[in-house]
Amino acid sequence: MSRKERNEKRVDIYARITERIVAQLEEGVRPWTQPWSTGNATGRITRPLRHNGEPYSGMNVLLLWSESMARGYAAPIWMTYRQASELGAHVRKGETSTTVIYASRFTKTETDARGDEVERDIPFLRAYGVFNVEQIEGLPEQYYHRPKPILDPVERIEHADRFFANTGAVIRHGGTKAFYSPSTDHIQMPPFETFRDAASYVAVLSHEHVHWTASPDRVGRDLSRYAIDRSERAREELVAEIGSALLCADLGIVPELEPRPDHAAYLGGWLTVLACDKRAIFCAAAHAQRAVNFLHGLQPSASEEREAA
């Protein structure tokens, strides 16, 4: 396959996935929160999982959550045809796979115009298919068991409180709006009692913590044009929305099912951004994953928690 053909194939992957996300947004569905309305919140809230129990990350979380809702899957585990075969199982006849992506880069040595050898970093994107365990027969029994809730609602919120306290972010309460202020580097939240429930409070706080990670001494996303450029604002809000959904899943919290009134206006901006840039959703998911990874990195290790206790 020539370089041109490879590039065209990669662009086609971006375009196909972006078109699907756009179609969902046009129907009023945010694919990063969609699965929680299916009722599987009665079990353990989780990201999609690989066959070995490792959570998917970034864009693949959105793709698999979206597919779970569209096809009605309650099980969070996915695997390739080959992985199912290696476990002595088989995909049912007529089942179709779901596309996930693998993004990486490799180094290529080339000769420049002066005859010197230079190394060039080349990114690449590969798509492949996976199947939900509900499409597969003959797997070991543990793959079909629905996970049991790991925390009761009160414990879940206490767990989230500890998580956010460990970030060191300055959180102030008061007023009627939730936002992150870069100039004062603080998160503003309405009083806890004004929220519908504790989970809603955590979902909003997760969103604002993703904004908080943008500071140059954290993950370093540029917010300098946020207040004056609608496109940049829409991109950052997309990062925060996806990041909040990922973080809520990690904390076992059901995220916001309805968009906040102050965020509903971003839908048009997201559609405009995605229409103009087929890679925007991929970039937003990658930024969101980096933000969530940073927040997890601020948490104490298990040994440190035991010492503190």
Phi, psi and omega in degrees: 000131182286165178299321180298317180294321178297317179297318180296321179294319180295316179299323180297323177297312178303313184294315183297316182290319179297318179300323179291317179297317179300316180300320179292317179297322179295335176273002180084014182255127174264109188297343180278350175238357188306315188297337187289348178272002184272352179100354181284004174289351177287342175259203181281128174286128184205162168285164170300145184242145172285172183299336181264009178090356180284130180291144169289164181225167173054226186299327181296332177296315179297316182298316184281325173300315181300316181292323178301318180291316183297324185256356177077029179279134175261333182285139183268358190265138181228152177203163178281166177302318182294319179297321177297317180297320180294339177267008178080017182249176178213146176285133180300144180300134178092350179286144178248150183276167176249135183283129167234168186235154174234117181246133178203195177208156177225159181259129180239132178269126181230165177257125182276185185297336180268001180089004179273147176277129179231148178262133181240131180273118186244117177283151175216156181229131180233137177253144175211169187255143174230161181237143173286150182298339177287350176264359190241139178248146174090010178286156172306147190304327185296339180288340183261349180287131175288133179295141179277151176305133183267343181216144172282166186307319181294315180297323179301315182292320178298321178299317179294320178302316179296320180301310183289326176297324181290342180288334182082004179293142176279120182242122177246144181245138179150160179078193185241003183238148174253131179196164172251131180256107179297326184294324179253357179053050176224158176258128178257129179231141171297161179304146184305320186290350179275352180275154180302318178201176183295324180297322178296321177299314181296320180298316179292319179296325176297315179303312183290330176292327176295317174302317183301328181291348185291343181309145181303331180271010175244256177261342171079050170272141184279113178254013186297333181255009184304316186281344186241351184234112183299324180295315180294324178295317180297320180296316181292322178293328176295318176300313183293322179296312181294316180299320179297318179296318178297315183293319178299319178298318180294329181270356181075029183247136174287122182287178179300125178275331178248137179295144177298146180306323182282353179252348183302328182292345182285346182303312179298321178296320178297317180297321179295314180298314182292328178292327183271337186222104183292347180259000186299317182292326177294317179295317180297317180295321179294316177298319180297318180295320178297319179298315180295319177299320179297315180296321176295326181293344178274355182276145179291153176288167180301322180292323178293323179295321179295320179295320180295326180287000000 
